[in-house]
Structure formats: structure tokens, C-alpha cells
């Protein structure tokens, strides 16, 4: 079977997906270790039986809903590729908003200290370490498996201004103070119907779900954050697009000032920033 024929067949198999053609190309590019542009240059190249079988197995897994990122073992974030596994949340474009806000807040060559709570794959922390080479980044997660993925990503990207720590939020964080605490914590309500859809079905529930209408971890972090922030230190959360007012109220309840909302590319309030007075 040729490349063109294999892609056509796969797209038909994945027709229920909104991105059936793209999904097919990404999976075949992974199997062949080629860029997708290769397919347009060599559409009539014959696939070996081994490559075709592997490709078709991946297509069947994708047909069952398995996320592309888990099938190929990586995801792009801020134009860099990050290793992912079923032990970590898949980085999403919406989360890049946190990087944009940090760029608006700090100069690229500025020294500042960052604590990333719930680092997962390390996408946020490693991106900050690369974008701000003079920054000192501490990345925390309670999952040893997640930290192993994050450390692989740091090694892959040759990051030297970052340290990783296993901790249940602040529990084992050293008694020090940071300029910025940043977090994309679990914030989905346990009965949210979106948990039964798309990639969320396959991602670790511990990285997605929070009790108390999705606010439990947000409140836990907010309630302790001031003890780990310098004067005028900042706390920056990603949260659900309907939680902006609730998160703002939480920050103000625990004494944070100058709270600001930030919108994602769809125009939804997706991040909130607060300042320790």
C-alpha cells in the first residue's frame, strides 16, 4: 500500500473525528519518522508491511478515542515538543496564556524566582526556564511518574535553571519566598459532563478533578501562597472559563490585591493574577 492509499484509508476510518486527515498524517509521520511534508513529495512510496501494520494499529487506537499525544508520546507547547505519557496532562494551547502573561510581567533578561505547582509534564516550568534564562524555576508535583516525565523534558531541552521537587502542593517546598507562583491545578468539577468527552476520558483524573465545584485545589494553594511569596509577589492561575469571578473572590478573600483577569483565544476568562501586598 502506498503512503497516499494508507492515508486515505485511515482518514475514512477516522471520519468521525473533526481532524481525521491531520490525525492520519500525524500518526504516519510518527511511524515513518518523517515530516508531514514528506507525504506530498512522495505519495506513491510503498510502505513496508511492518510500518503499515504499526500505522493501522495506531489508527484503530485513535478510532477508540485515544489522544494523539499519547499515541505518539509528545505534544507541542510554545513551539517546542514535550514528551507526554498517560501519567501527565496533555499540554494545551490555552495554557500558553500563562507564558504570555509572564512575558508581559517580567523582562526576558530579568532575574526572578518561580514556583510551578503541579508541573505535570513540566511544559510550563521548562518553557519559563528557557524563555527567561536568568530566572530560577522550581517545579513541584505529587506524582513521581509525572516528575520523571518532566525531568526527561528538561534533559531534552537542556535546561539548567530548574529544579524538581516531589511535594503535595507546598508540603515539602523549602521555606523560601518566590517572585511568582504559577499553577494550572485540577479545576474540573467531578460531575462535569466534559470528563466523558474527547481526550479528558484518558487523562489522569488527579490532574483534572477537584472537589467543591472544582475549587478545592485552587483554594488550598491560595490559602497558603502568601507564606511563599515575596512582598509584591505574584500568583497566577489557569482555571475554568466560568471560574474567573470565583477565583478572583478567593484571591481577595486571602488578602491578594490588584487581581486581573486574562482571556484565552476564544475570549473566555482563563487566567487570573493576584499580587501579595
SULKACOR-V86288 format. One record per pair of residues at least 24 apart in sequence whose C-alpha atoms are under 10 Angstrom apart, sorted by the first residue. I is the first residue (numbers start at 1). J is the second residue. Records with the same first field share a line. If there is no record, write none. Layout:
I = J, J
This chain:
1 = 44, 45, 46, 47, 48, 49, 52
2 = 42, 43, 44, 45, 46, 47, 48, 52
3 = 28, 38, 39, 40, 42, 43, 44, 45, 46, 47, 52
4 = 39, 40, 42, 43, 44, 45, 46, 47
5 = 43, 44, 45, 46, 47
6 = 43, 46, 47, 52, 55, 56
7 = 39, 43, 55, 56
9 = 56, 59
10 = 55, 56, 58, 59, 60, 63
11 = 59
13 = 56, 59, 60, 62, 63
14 = 59, 60, 62, 63, 64, 65
15 = 63
16 = 63
17 = 62, 63, 65, 198
20 = 59, 62, 63
23 = 59, 62, 67, 68
24 = 55, 56, 58, 59, 62, 68
26 = 68, 69, 71, 72
27 = 54, 55, 56, 58, 59, 62, 68, 69, 71, 72
28 = 52, 54, 55, 56, 58, 59, 72
29 = 55, 72
30 = 55, 71, 72, 73
31 = 55, 58, 72
65 = 197, 198, 199, 200, 201, 202
66 = 198, 199, 200, 201, 202, 203
67 = 198, 199, 200, 201, 202, 203
68 = 199
69 = 199
70 = 199, 202, 203
74 = 121
75 = 121, 123
76 = 123
77 = 123, 124, 127
78 = 123, 124, 127, 131
79 = 127
80 = 123, 127, 157
81 = 123, 153, 156, 157
82 = 121, 122, 123, 126, 149, 150, 152, 153, 154, 156, 157
83 = 121, 122, 123, 149, 150, 151, 152, 153, 154, 156
84 = 120, 121, 122, 123, 146, 149, 150, 152, 153
85 = 121, 145, 146, 149, 203, 204
86 = 145, 146, 202, 203, 204
87 = 120, 121, 143, 144, 145, 146, 147, 148, 149, 202, 203, 204, 205, 206, 207
88 = 119, 120, 121, 122, 143, 145, 146, 147, 149, 150, 203, 204, 205, 206, 207
89 = 119, 120, 121, 146, 199, 200, 202, 203, 204, 205, 206, 207, 208
90 = 120, 121, 123, 199, 200, 203, 204, 207
91 = 120, 121, 122, 123, 124
92 = 123
93 = 264, 265
94 = 238, 263, 264, 265, 266, 270, 271
95 = 123, 124, 183, 184, 237, 238, 239, 264, 270, 271
96 = 123, 124, 127, 238, 264
97 = 238, 262, 263, 264, 265, 270, 271
98 = 124, 128, 182, 183, 184, 236, 237, 238, 262, 264, 270, 271, 272, 273
99 = 124, 125, 127, 128, 131, 182
101 = 236, 262, 271, 272, 273
102 = 128, 131, 132, 180, 182, 236
103 = 128, 131, 132
105 = 234
106 = 132, 135
107 = 131, 132
108 = 132, 133, 134, 135
109 = 133, 134, 135
110 = 134, 135
111 = 135, 136, 179
112 = 136, 137, 178, 179, 180
113 = 137, 138, 177, 178, 179, 180, 181, 229, 230, 233
114 = 138, 139, 162, 177, 178, 179, 180, 181, 182, 229, 233, 234, 235
115 = 139, 140, 162, 163, 170, 173, 177, 178, 179, 180, 181, 182, 183, 228, 229, 235
116 = 140, 141, 164, 169, 180, 181, 182, 183, 184, 185, 236
117 = 141, 142, 165, 167, 168, 169, 170, 173, 181, 182, 183, 184, 185, 221, 237
118 = 142, 143, 146, 147, 166, 167, 168, 169, 182, 183, 184, 185, 186, 207
119 = 143, 146, 147, 150, 164, 165, 182, 183, 184, 185, 207
120 = 144, 145, 146, 147, 148, 149, 150, 184, 185, 207
121 = 145, 146, 147, 148, 149, 150, 151, 152, 153, 154
122 = 146, 147, 148, 149, 150, 151, 152, 153, 154, 164
123 = 150, 153, 154
124 = 182, 183, 184
125 = 150, 154, 162, 163, 164, 182, 183
126 = 150, 151, 153, 154, 155, 157, 158, 159, 160, 161, 162, 163
127 = 154, 157, 159
128 = 161, 162
129 = 154, 159, 160, 161, 162
130 = 154, 157, 158, 159, 160, 161, 162
132 = 161
133 = 159, 160, 161, 162
134 = 161
135 = 161, 162, 179
136 = 160, 161, 162, 163, 178, 179
137 = 161, 162, 163, 164, 178, 180, 181
138 = 162, 163, 164, 165, 173, 178, 181
139 = 163, 164, 165, 166, 167, 173, 182, 183
140 = 164, 165, 166, 167, 168, 169, 170, 172, 173, 183
141 = 165, 166, 167, 168, 169, 170
142 = 166, 167, 168, 169, 171, 206
143 = 167, 168, 206, 207
169 = 217, 220, 221, 224, 225
170 = 220, 221, 224, 225, 227, 228
173 = 228
174 = 228
175 = 227, 228
176 = 227, 228, 229, 230
177 = 225, 226, 227, 228, 229, 230, 231, 233
178 = 225, 226, 227, 228, 229, 230, 231, 233, 234, 235
179 = 228, 229, 230, 231, 232, 233, 234, 235, 275, 276
180 = 225, 228, 229, 230, 232, 233, 234, 235, 236, 274, 275
181 = 221, 222, 225, 226, 228, 229, 233, 234, 235, 236, 237, 273, 274
182 = 234, 235, 236, 237, 238, 273
183 = 218, 221, 235, 236, 237, 238, 239, 271
184 = 208, 217, 218, 236, 237, 238, 239, 240, 271
185 = 209, 210, 214, 215, 216, 217, 218, 221, 237, 238, 239
186 = 210, 211, 214, 215, 216, 217, 218, 238, 239, 240
187 = 211, 212, 213, 214, 215, 216, 217, 218, 238, 239, 240, 243
188 = 212, 213, 214, 215, 216, 239, 240, 243
189 = 213, 214, 215, 216, 240
190 = 214
213 = 243
214 = 239, 240, 243
215 = 239, 240, 243, 246, 247, 250
218 = 246, 247, 250, 251
219 = 246, 247, 250, 251, 253, 254
221 = 251
222 = 247, 250, 251, 252, 253, 254, 255, 256, 274
223 = 250, 251, 253, 254, 255
224 = 254
225 = 251, 254, 256, 276
226 = 254, 255, 256, 275, 276, 277
227 = 276
229 = 275, 276, 277
230 = 275, 276, 277
231 = 275, 276, 277
232 = 256, 257, 274, 275, 276, 277
233 = 274, 275, 276, 277
234 = 258, 259, 273, 274, 275, 276, 277
235 = 259, 272, 273, 274, 275, 276
236 = 260, 261, 271, 272, 273, 274, 275
237 = 261, 270, 271, 272, 273, 274
238 = 262, 269, 270, 271, 272, 273
239 = 269, 270, 271, 272
240 = 268, 269, 270, 271
241 = 266, 267, 268, 269, 270, 271
242 = 268, 269, 270
243 = 269, 270, 271, 272
244 = 268, 269, 270, 271, 272
245 = 269, 272
247 = 271, 272, 273, 274
248 = 272, 273, 274
251 = 275, 276
252 = 276
